[in-house]
């Protein structure tokens, strides 16, 4: 049997692919999981690139923008509307969900991705990036609390401040007790001007974290 006939259907050799006019744009059309697979295969074949890839990855993870995160958090929280609430509240096969609880759950889910990202950066030892994410979440929640748009925040008006406090607590708890004073002071200073109305709350949380 010839080599060409023995190839699996759908398999494209490097030479054949290089000859196609659209080959240069294939990477731009890959889904995120496919890009990750390409990176893993590339590093398996060329382990000498691992250090450089790690440096690039660390740079990307550390480059979090407080403003971008704040905008995204504020949008994610305030774009939830009454249709979202009606879809979650009320009678279900597992029981009845109060509107206030449904609103709380939806709002927490809207911020969960950024909270996970903050914790991921902490696990990687990228403290500066984690601080930026934490500050961005708090700032975004503060901005959301100032918008009077008739959204589901009316069912959970205390959510922004309470969840901001929770995020700060999680951030500080990830640091050794000996470092929490400096970390808390730095975070408080970074947020002092933008969320001044929450300054007392932030101070209490940072002070309490040092005593645990």
Secondary structure, DSSP 8 states (H G I E B T S, - for coil): --HHHHS-TT---HHHHHTSTTGGGGGGG--HHHHHHHHHHHHHH-GGGHHHHHHHHHHHHH---HHHHHHHHHHHHHT--HHHHHHHSEEETTEEE-HHHHHHHHHHHHHHHHHHHHHHHHHTT-HHHHHHHHHHHHHHHHHHHT--S-SGGGGSTTHHHHHHHHHHHHHHHTS-GGGHHHHHHHHHHHHTTTTGGGHHHHHHHHHHHHT-
